Amino acid sequence: MKKSTLILILFAFLLNSCADTSSQKETPKTDETPKNSFGLVIHGGAGTILKKNLTPELEAQYKETLEKAAKKGYEILNNGGTSLDAVEQTIHILENSPLFNAGKGAVFANNGKNELDASIMEGKTLNAGAVAGVTNLKNPISAARKVMENSDHVLLARKGAEEFAASQGLETVDTSYFFTEKRYNSLLKAKNKDIKDKAASIDPFIKDYKYGTVGCVALDKNGNLAAGTSTGGMTNKKWSRIGDSPIIGAGTYANNKTCAVSGTGHGEYFIRANVAYDISALMEYKGLSLQEAAKEVIQNKLKNMGGDGGIIAIDTKGNLVAEFNTAGMYRAMVDENGTVTIGIYKE
Ligand code: ASP
């Protein structure tokens, strides 16, 4: 046989075996196909949010604010801004609204104060920052970002966190800024239930509680993910209680290998179930899609433990997910075309 014929046969054999291998490959999961080159998801809390309990006016207000926040984030991403900037600026709008349990609308702790928690994480570097129990910062999410970028630490609490934030030039407010009648009445109602059930701390009113924490996850045009969460915690919380929102891995997580997640719900359960990190880990180590991982953690793991709540998430392919085991969750998604999809109830 001629040398050239031999090379030709060898080449044909190689080509054939290549084709064989690719036909043996699993069909990619639907959400492995790129969905959006950039995008974001926001939430304004989950809980017993029923249509019959919301007046049409209030529903319209929620939708309007969610849309405004979502559009702000989109504008930043569309102009080539970073996912971190989109997350921070979007959360500012939600923190500045009295509608949500974060910033201006934060709930009251048992001592009559508003103690705020927030965290932020960058998927590219796995850097993170958080503040807990701050009482005079207008936008705790920015304090969390300053902790991440300008300190050697991840989590700062109370007075120290406030001093650090002020040294970074962040806006401080008088504590009366956080007073809203609605939230104060919720505290009085909760305390009343508390008296009826001496053994209880926050559990007796959990059933009709609406978790109003806010969060945002984003993917930018450079393929970088970020997540952020901001909250007033839970009404009537005692003893400087801190929830999942400022805990990296529980309420917030971002990793460019997998996804960005922000949660809302009964924080004690989110901490014990490591909710946000668990979703990322299921993708990284078990190859689950974002939707599958979110469903597993929220509908099985968390629910079986007795934990109420939900998450929003986005993965590296721009898949947008909102998963919750409560009656509703205030949420909005924006795809790369700028289409905003708003949801409140299970639909
Ligand atoms: N997860 C928050 C906390 O436990 C509450 C919320 O989501 O509204 O502090």
Boltz pocket constraint, residues with backbone or C-beta under 6 A from the ligand:
constraints:
  - pocket:
      binder: B
      contacts: [[A, 45], [A, 46], [A, 101], [A, 210], [A, 211], [A, 212], [A, 213], [A, 231], [A, 232], [A, 233], [A, 234], [A, 242], [A, 243], [A, 244], [A, 245], [A, 251], [A, 263], [A, 264], [A, 265], [A, 266], [A, 267], [A, 268]]
      max_distance: 6.0
